[in-house]
Structure formats: structure tokens, C-alpha cells
Amino acid sequence: MGKIIDCETIAEQYFTEVEQELKSIGVRPIVKMFLATDDDSCVSYATIMRRKFAKTGIEALLFRISSSEELEEGIRATEGERETTGCFVFYPIKFPGFENYYFMKLVPPSKDVEGLSAENVYRLIHYRKTFENTPCKAVVPCTPKAVIKVLQNYNVHTEGSDVVIVNKSYALGDPLRMMFDNLRATVTVCDINTKPESLRYYVKNADIIVTGVPYEVELFNDEDIKQGATVINCSFYHNFDPEKIARRAEFISFRQGKNYIGQVTTAMAAINVLYLLKYQRYRESR
């Protein structure tokens, strides 16, 4: 039977690190969180993040948004707000005529807790670990970073590994592929439009499988995966039957309790808040 990944313990290690550093700095950062959707996963994520941030020493202000104009105004305002350390927008946005990337590009890079602005993604593409001309660590997308941290915590080998990602989104699949590329893995990216027989072919040879389909689905079963594979579900919904997959997987993470990667995602958001705070303080000291 596969070993269930203890995401809760991993997350708490990072929350403790952030809490201790913030106490040392003597600052309580403020993060504006914009919720412009009734998506269940986003609402749950916002609730958990707000609670975890407060416990860690980060003040999270949640704004429920009712129009695209209100959201745009709120995002743009953060750039000139010295007291605001960062902002976080919960995707997907469901305003007619607006795509997620429209709002992603509005987020000031120096306030970008998610790490999804064009400038921050550019650093990821080119494997630049710091903000330009500073010693300050750069932010990267939270969920992809969470996946990598979990793998590293369990000493899952990535260099030379075959990886399958079942998600092509700008928030998960694309940046995670870049991270695996930087770690010298061979990556295949699929999505819900990939033919089932093709997906089974890809996962059959994969050392690491990461899923992120935003609804309940059984993408593959235990007979489809390699013995000893690591399988991680980043979706709020089940993407496979964990009992079946545990028969062949070495490590497994899925949507249940302390096993869920979302806890580490929230911790990575807290880490990004700390990095943004340090970057802003560095700029002010120059």
C-alpha cells in the first residue's frame, strides 16, 4: 500500500517559519483577498487561508466582489497602498466577457501573493530566484510550489523522472511544467480534452502524476499507473479513487483531511507574503 503524504505537517513547518520571521521583523503584513466567485473550492480556500494567515501573524482582509469594475479598482489600488503588503485574487473569475488572465496582469508584481503576474512568471521561466538587482527571494505560483515542496520533503527524485500533469491552467499546469523543466524532469501535460487512451498511455510510464481537474472524475485506476509512482491530486474534487491508486503508488496525496495539497498551497502563499514584505522593505531602505 502507498504511503499517504502528510501535507498538514509539511504546511505547519512553513507556517511556523513565517510566524517566527514575522515576529523577528516586528511587522504584521496586510493582504487584501478578492473573492469574485461562488465556486465552492474558492470559498473554502478563502476561509482556510484567512484563518491560517491570522494564526501566522498575517492580517487577511477578505473582499467579496460583485463586478469586474470593483475587482479591477481593488487590484489597482493596492499598488499605491504602502500599508498593503500583497493581494490575492481567487480564480476562476466568472464575470461575462472577462478571462482570468485579464485580472492576473493587473496585479502589481510587488504585491503578487500568487506569483501569477507576467513579471513573476518570467522569472520562473528563466529560473531566476530573486527579484532583479536584489538579494530578495522571488515569489512563484503557490500550488505548483506546494507540489515541488511536497516531493522534496518526501525525497521523491525529480531529475530525469517522467512526469504527467493533468492540467494546463496558468495557475497550475503551466508553471508546474516550468518548475519540473528546471528540475530536469521530462514532462507531459494533458487536460480534460486528452483522449482517455492517450492519458492512460502517458500515466503508465510516469514516475510522478499530478492532477488538477476541477470536478469529480476517475482519470485512471491502479492498473494504469506504474508500480512505485507518486500521485498527487491538486483539485478540490476527487480525480481518482485513492484506495485503488494506493495499491500501486509509493506516495499519494488526495482531497481528504491532512492529505490535501491545498494546505501546503496556503503555506506557500504565506511564504510569498513574507518574501514580498522583505522585498518592499529592501526597496524602502535603498
Secondary structure as UniProt FT lines:
FT   STRAND          3..4
FT   HELIX           7..25
FT   STRAND          30..35
FT   HELIX           40..56
FT   STRAND          59..64
FT   HELIX           68..78
FT   TURN            79..80
FT   TURN            82..83
FT   STRAND          86..90
FT   TURN            96..97
FT   HELIX           100..104
FT   TURN            105..106
FT   HELIX           109..111
FT   HELIX           118..125
FT   TURN            126..127
FT   TURN            132..133
FT   HELIX           142..153
FT   TURN            154..155
FT   TURN            159..160
FT   STRAND          162..166
FT   TURN            170..172
FT   HELIX           173..182
FT   TURN            183..184
FT   STRAND          186..190
FT   TURN            192..193
FT   HELIX           196..204
FT   STRAND          208..211
FT   HELIX           222..224
FT   TURN            227..228
FT   STRAND          230..233
FT   HELIX           242..245
FT   TURN            246..248
FT   STRAND          251..253
FT   HELIX           257..259
FT   HELIX           262..285
//
